[in-house]
Amino acid sequence: DIQVTQSPSSLSASVGDRVTISCRASQSIGSYLNWYQHKPGKAPKLLIYAASNLQSGVPSRFSGSGSGTDFTLTISSLLPEDVTTYYCQQTYSTPPTFGQGTKVEI
Amino acid sequence: EVQLLESGGGLVQPGGSLRLSCGASGFSFSSYAMSWVRQAPGKGLEWVSAISNSGNSYHVDSVKGRFTISRDNSENTLYLQMNSLRAEDTAVYYCAKGSCPSAGCYRFDSWGQGTLVTVSS
């Protein structure tokens, strides 16, 4: 199975800060990498697909980059509603695997 | 608007069985792959099973031989039959819509809010 490692596991930032979350795959996965936002008690939400494509309806302050083994999710200007946990997911091979999550706090 | 509503969770003893359901609306259910994804208490997300629009399925190794995913396209409903349940199966189970028809379509563009399964004596 392809392992996906996120860093950091948690971070604290201020409103308006630029926030970056990293995701590293254990082997090259091209651009088969998605990012999700998951608030407690809610349905997870797809933010970015295929490494850098913004899902419809997602605010433009979210962006993704990377290919191969190293990927980044960026929040350009952190808002209070962005406080939650973010997961990357590789879809290059079965089983699809998620990173362990990054908890973003203010 | 896409809506996914899971049901069927609850408390079950180790070795027991449970069937989860996921009712879908707001899209052409028969045209898309569907998956189950779970989250154990205090843990991250783990993909469990997927099924194509036509019924081909995959399961994660830890549930092979115990869980079966199925769907009824006439009823717009996804199922997960869980047998021989273990304590480590305790989790919130989410159904998730794939963005294309094939079982290997793992871009999940809509999710339900989940149903809790607790395996304990």
Interface residues (C-beta under 8 A of the other chain):
Chain A: N34 Y36 H38 G41 K42 A43 P44 K45 L46 Y49 A50 Q55 Y87 Q89 T91 T94 P95 P96 T97 F98 G99 Q100 G101
Chain B: L4 V37 G44 L45 E46 W47 A50 Y58 V60 D61 Y94 A96 S99 G104 Y106 R107 F108 D109 S110 W111 G112 Q113 G114
